[in-house]
Amino acid sequence: MNKVQLENLFLKHGFRDFKWISAESIIVAQWVRFRCMFGCANYGKGGACPPNVPPVAETRELISEYSDVVLFHLTKAVDHPKDRHPWSREMCKKLVAMEREVFLQGFYKAFLLGFDSCGYCHNCPGSRTECLLPVQSRPAADALGIDVFATVRQAGYPMEVLKEYHETMHRYAFLLVQ
């Protein structure tokens, strides 16, 4: 299967806005993890959130084992903050289903990095070892120390800090493939 066939698979799953980027272009930075630690309400509460994910150095090592990455751009505007979570959960389910299909097509190293805290379970047990859905759960790129802002801007995508909930969200997922 080549890139064109993979792109057809992405389209089949409803993902129309994506770009191929090199793994070398992904920016990994320690400050991102600190921002998680000191600024995110989910820190320490989710099995796919810090500190329950590998350290930043291991993220760098992981990324170095890949050459190609597909960057998926997802957008959504919501009226209320609580409306974001059901949409995020649904998008993550679709992305994980697509990742599985890519894997089954022979890309055995396919690995998805999501765009939000896991969100599958409404009451997360809070650790990887107690995760209720370990096959589906994926860490967010920023939870692993990926500077999503710098990486996607470098790829030519928009990314800004939202000041109001009614503004359109730009979310990004990374599919590592080889």
C-alpha positions as CSV (number, residue, x, y, z in Angstrom):
1,M,0.0,0.0,0.0
2,N,1.4,3.4,-0.9
3,K,0.6,6.9,0.2
4,V,-2.2,7.4,-2.3
5,Q,-3.9,4.2,-1.0
6,L,-3.5,5.4,2.6
7,E,-5.0,8.8,1.6
8,N,-8.0,7.0,0.2
9,L,-8.4,5.2,3.5
10,F,-8.3,8.5,5.4
11,L,-10.9,9.9,3.1
12,K,-13.1,6.7,3.6
13,H,-13.0,7.5,7.3
14,G,-14.1,11.1,6.7
15,F,-10.7,12.8,7.2
16,R,-10.3,15.2,4.4
17,D,-7.8,17.8,5.7
18,F,-4.4,16.2,6.3
19,K,-0.8,16.6,5.3
20,W,2.2,14.3,5.2
21,I,5.1,15.7,7.2
22,S,8.5,14.3,8.1
23,A,9.0,12.9,11.5
24,E,12.0,15.2,11.8
25,S,9.8,18.2,11.6
26,I,8.0,17.4,14.8
27,I,9.1,19.7,17.6
28,V,9.4,18.1,21.0
29,A,10.1,20.4,24.0
30,Q,10.2,20.0,27.7
31,W,8.2,23.2,28.3
32,V,5.2,21.5,26.9
33,R,5.2,18.9,29.6
34,F,5.6,21.7,32.2
35,R,2.6,23.4,30.7
36,C,0.6,20.2,31.2
37,M,1.8,19.9,34.8
38,F,1.1,23.5,35.7
39,G,-1.9,24.5,33.7
40,C,-4.0,21.5,32.8
41,A,-6.9,20.3,35.0
42,N,-6.4,16.8,33.7
43,Y,-2.8,16.4,35.0
44,G,-2.5,13.3,37.1
45,K,-6.2,12.3,36.5
46,G,-6.0,10.4,33.2
47,G,-4.3,7.2,32.3
48,A,-3.2,8.8,29.0
49,C,-2.1,12.1,30.6
50,P,1.1,13.0,32.4
51,P,2.5,11.6,34.6
52,N,1.1,8.4,33.2
53,V,2.8,8.8,29.9
54,P,6.5,8.4,28.9
55,P,8.9,11.2,29.6
56,V,9.8,13.8,26.9
57,A,13.1,12.1,26.1
58,E,11.3,8.9,25.2
59,T,9.0,10.9,22.9
60,R,12.0,12.1,21.0
61,E,13.3,8.6,20.7
62,L,9.9,7.3,19.5
63,I,9.6,10.0,16.9
64,S,13.1,9.2,15.6
65,E,12.0,5.7,14.7
66,Y,9.6,7.1,12.1
67,S,10.1,8.8,8.8
68,D,6.5,9.8,7.8
69,V,3.7,11.3,9.8
70,V,0.2,12.3,8.7
71,L,-1.0,15.4,10.4
72,F,-4.8,15.6,10.6
73,H,-6.5,18.9,10.9
74,L,-9.9,18.9,12.6
75,T,-12.1,22.0,13.2
76,K,-15.1,22.6,15.4
77,A,-17.0,25.5,16.9
78,V,-19.1,25.0,20.0
79,D,-21.5,27.2,21.9
80,H,-20.7,25.9,25.3
81,P,-17.5,24.5,26.9
82,K,-19.2,21.1,27.7
83,D,-20.0,20.6,24.0
84,R,-16.3,20.1,23.2
85,H,-15.9,16.8,25.0
86,P,-18.5,14.7,23.1
87,W,-17.1,15.9,19.8
88,S,-13.5,15.2,20.9
89,R,-14.5,11.7,22.1
90,E,-16.2,10.9,18.8
91,M,-13.3,12.2,16.7
92,C,-10.8,10.2,18.8
93,K,-12.8,7.0,18.3
94,K,-12.8,7.6,14.5
95,L,-9.1,8.2,14.5
96,V,-8.3,5.1,16.5
97,A,-10.5,3.0,14.2
98,M,-8.6,4.4,11.2
99,E,-5.3,3.7,12.9
100,R,-6.3,0.1,13.3
101,E,-7.2,-0.2,9.7
102,V,-3.8,1.3,8.7
103,F,-2.2,-1.3,10.9
104,L,-4.2,-4.1,9.4
105,Q,-3.1,-2.9,5.9
106,G,0.5,-3.8,6.9
107,F,1.7,-0.6,8.6
108,Y,2.5,-2.5,11.8
109,K,4.2,0.6,13.3
110,A,1.2,2.8,12.9
111,F,0.6,4.8,16.1
112,L,-1.9,7.6,16.7
113,L,-1.2,10.7,18.9
114,G,-4.5,12.3,19.6
115,F,-5.5,16.0,20.3
116,D,-7.2,15.8,23.6
117,S,-7.1,13.9,26.9
118,C,-8.4,10.4,26.3
119,G,-12.0,11.0,27.3
120,Y,-13.3,7.5,26.5
121,C,-14.4,6.8,30.1
122,H,-16.4,9.4,32.1
123,N,-14.7,8.1,35.2
124,C,-11.1,7.3,34.3
125,P,-9.4,5.2,37.0
126,G,-6.4,7.5,36.5
127,S,-3.6,5.1,35.6
128,R,-2.4,3.1,32.6
129,T,-2.4,-0.1,34.6
130,E,-6.0,0.3,35.6
131,C,-7.2,1.6,32.2
132,L,-10.6,0.2,31.2
133,L,-9.9,0.6,27.4
134,P,-6.1,0.2,27.0
135,V,-6.4,-0.8,23.3
136,Q,-8.3,2.3,22.4
137,S,-6.7,4.9,24.7
138,R,-4.1,7.2,23.1
139,P,-2.1,10.0,24.5
140,A,-2.5,13.5,23.2
141,A,0.6,14.8,21.3
142,D,1.1,17.6,23.8
143,A,0.9,15.2,26.8
144,L,4.0,13.6,25.3
145,G,5.8,16.9,25.0
146,I,5.1,17.7,21.3
147,D,4.9,21.4,20.6
148,V,1.7,21.2,18.6
149,F,1.6,25.0,18.0
150,A,5.1,25.2,16.5
151,T,4.8,21.9,14.6
152,V,1.5,22.7,12.9
153,R,2.4,26.3,12.1
154,Q,5.6,25.0,10.5
155,A,3.4,22.7,8.3
156,G,1.3,25.7,7.2
157,Y,-1.8,25.1,9.4
158,P,-3.5,27.7,11.6
159,M,-3.1,27.5,15.4
160,E,-4.0,30.2,17.9
161,V,-4.9,30.4,21.5
162,L,-8.7,30.6,21.7
163,K,-10.0,33.4,23.9
164,E,-13.7,32.5,23.7
165,Y,-15.5,29.2,23.4
166,H,-17.5,30.2,20.3
167,E,-14.2,30.5,18.3
168,T,-13.4,27.7,15.9
169,M,-11.1,25.1,17.4
170,H,-8.2,23.9,15.3
171,R,-7.2,20.4,16.6
172,Y,-4.5,18.2,15.3
173,A,-3.8,14.5,15.5
174,F,-0.6,12.8,14.4
175,L,-0.5,9.4,12.8
176,L,3.0,8.0,12.9
177,V,3.6,5.5,10.0
178,Q,6.6,3.8,8.4
